[in-house]
Amino acid sequence: MLTGELAGIAAARGAPAASYLRDCRRLLRRPFLVSSAFRAIIASGHAGLLAALVPGRFLFHATRPSGLKLGA
């Protein structure tokens, strides 16, 4: 939904596709990196350690885009 909203804003502004793609990468980079790291930890068999050390609330927020200012 976020990238769709970004696409709508970019289209309304007549922004080039490269600008839209840059914004998408910036928005999704951290959540993708964090979730990739957690997937690797889980795949290595350390899910129990991850669950013991990382609060669920942190995991949720760390894997969501932040700083989104649409329509500004």
N, C-alpha and C positions, 0 to 999 in steps of 0.2 A: 504494500500500500504506500509505503514511503517513497519508493522509487517511482511509482505511478504518479504520486502527487508532485514529485520533483519534475517528472516529464511534462505534466500539465503546466507547471509554472514556467519551465523552460520554453515550451511551445508558445505560451501566452506572451512571453517576453521576446520571442524570436531568437532565443539563444542558440548558438551552434551546438551540434551534437557532442562535440569534444568537451564543451563546458558542462553539459549535462552529465556525461560519463565521469568527468573529474569530480563533480559534486557527489555522484553515487559512490565512487570509490572512497572519497573522504568520509562520507556518512557511514559506510559499512566496514571500513578497514578494521577498526578496533574490535567490533563484535565478532568478525570473522577470525581474527587472530586469536582472540581469547577462546572462542569455541573450538578452534583447531587444537589449541594447547590442551584444553580439557578432554577432547576426544582422544588425543594421544595418551594422556595420563590414564584414561579409562581403558583404552586398548592394551596398555602395558600391564593391566591387572591391578592397578593401584586405585581403583574406584573407592574402596573403603577408606583409604588415607585421604583422598580428595573430599569425601563426604565428612570426614572428621575435622578437616582443617578449614574447609571453605563453607561459610554460611550460605544457605540457599538464596537468601536475599541478594548477597553479593554476586552470586553466579547469575541470577536473573538480570540484574542491572548491568553487569559487565558484558553481557551478550546482547545488549540492546543499544541501538544508536542513541547518542546523546548530543546535546547542543544543536538540535534541529530547530531552525528558525525559518519556517516556510512562510512565504508571502511577505517577507520583510524587504 
